[in-house]
Amino acid sequence: MGTFDPSGLNQFILMWNGSAPYWSSGVWNGHTYSDIPGMDQNSAFVINFTDNNEMKKCTLTFSIKDAYTRTVLDSSGQAQQWLWINRTQEWVLIWSQPPDPCDVYSVCGAFGICERNNETLCSCLPGFEPVSIREWNLNDWSSGCKRKTRSQCREDNNSATREKEGFLAMPFKRLPAGSQPLAVHNTEECKLACLSSCSCTAYYYGNGCMVWNGDVRNLQQNTEIRLFLVTPSLEVRHKSQKDGA
């Protein structure tokens, strides 16, 4: 959703699920919002901001005569500005924030991977499939992905037994949100800590150990960070065979 910053700053923010901010306009400086490109004093947009004891209000006016625009919050989570072109009788996208759709919080849902250069923006982790094929066919990926097979992990006496599961190392652009740090000494101890809990779905060891419990969101494929995710053992074997081919 889009709203004025609840902290009191004079800026507009986009939030996922009413709790996780993923974009801000920058603070109002008396003329414009500092982090919105193309909205300076020389642009075709005129911004008026009102802040008094009763309310905060922002209006955006397109100064070109007989031109029609509309501002929407797209189903993907992007704020978009569209311009109507009379000659071609169509709406044209002229502005969007965040500019990279993969920067929208949880755009691909739980266990979904965002790759902006792919034909389809979102895909599922190996061993996972879309929760709703119908929604994904409509380019709404927010429902995310689910395991193709149910986890057979069992916990007993503070330890877990994972059957037909393993860790799949995958490269990502950045670490997803929601991690928990653990005080361990090396990669192997970090791995064992994740193995000991059925709720652990991923781990990473860099300057320290970080684990994720439950849903993992905001995965962007890249080559910078190797994250280890719990997946069915069959997917781990397939990946090893492909890498060794």
C-alpha angles and dihedrals in degrees: 000000000000122000145144111276107276089211088073099253114137095244138105119240138188116221133191115226090347092287114065117063112208104169138023132191093222122247120306107256098191095272108040145341109283099223100045108096118218094023098104126127092274096055127103089247121089115200123198119188125191123192121173138136092280105045152342116236134175125190126189118203128187106221099203111103119247092007122131125208136172131198118210141171101231122221087251091061098255121132105227137189117205129192124205113229110205095194095058096025095230143111116251124199109236103166139017137173131234086031092208108061089207088067090066107106112258093349089157095037126225115347091000123132121219119212113168094194094056122098086243115041096216136042135168128253115259108281092026134096135192116283089219119024089186093057093045090052086056090052092251104129098164094108087067129196138310133201115273088220128032118254114256094199115140127192124213130163094353093309133095134223112210115196120193092358134115143159121274115200112217131174118239137178095235140353115272120245124259101055125152121214120230127198102234133133107230148004094273093054089048090052092048091049090056092045090055094064126059090206092060111103103170144005138196131191120199120122085350143347121290126180134187124215122199122346119019114208140178098041113170116182116232138122103259106086130031111215121187113221129189108244137156111287091240090065091050090053092048091052092048091050092050092049091049095047 
